[in-house]
């Protein structure tokens, strides 16, 4: 019985880690720069977030406080949503 339980516990613990790693994060801050060509927003802390191609950048303004929902994709922070705070 123990020989079957240990592998199950190991597999379950590894899958929980993958789910937590893939979860989106939220960051609050003020917009420092907007690059329409690159489809990026940079916050005052210097972190840059890439926005989806269909995102309406005209709705954002430099200096505006926002909440960005994002996921790390390698070295790129991919934003899924940007909301005014």
N, C-alpha and C positions, 0 to 999 in steps of 0.2 A: 504494500500500500504506500509506504514512504517513497519507494522508488518511482512511483507515478506522480506523487504530489510535488516533489521538488522541481521537476521540469515544468509543470504547470505554473507554479509560482514564479519561476524565472521568466517564462514567456509572458505572463500577465504583467510583471513589473516592467519589462522592456516595452511593452505596448503602451503602458501608461506614460512612460517618458516620451515616447514619440508623439502622443496626443498633446501633451503639455508643450512640447517644443514647437508644434505647428500652430498653436493658438495665436491669434492676433493680439497685438499689444496696442495700447493707447498712449499717446503722448500729447501733452498740452504745451502751448507756447505761442509766441507772437511771430508772425511771418516777417522774415528779414528780406527775402528775395523770391521772385517768381520768374521762372524761365519758361516762356510759352513754347519755344522751339523744342526744348528738351523735355517738356511736360514735367517739371520739377518744382517743388516748393522747398525753400530752405528756411528753417526756423532760426531764431536769434542765438540758439546754442550751437549753430553751425551744422546741424544734422539736416541732410537733404533727403527728401522723399519723392519717389517717382509716382506720378499719377496715371490712372488709366487714360487711354487715348481719347475716350469720349467725355472726359471730365471737363466741365465748364469753368475754365480759369478766370473768366471775366467776373465771376461772383466773388473772387478773393481780392484782398487789398493788402499791400505792404503795411505792417504795423497791426493788422487785425489779429486778435487772439483766437486760436483755433484748437480743436481737438482732432488729432489724426489717428485713425485706426490703420495699422500697418502690420506687415509680416516681413521678416528678413528672408530674402531670397539670395543666398550667397552673400556677396558684399553690398547688395542693393536693398534699400528699404522700399518695398512696394506698398503704397497706400491704397486702401480699399474705400476709405471714406474720409472726408474733411468736413467738419462742422464748425460753424462760428460759435464761440463760447459766450 
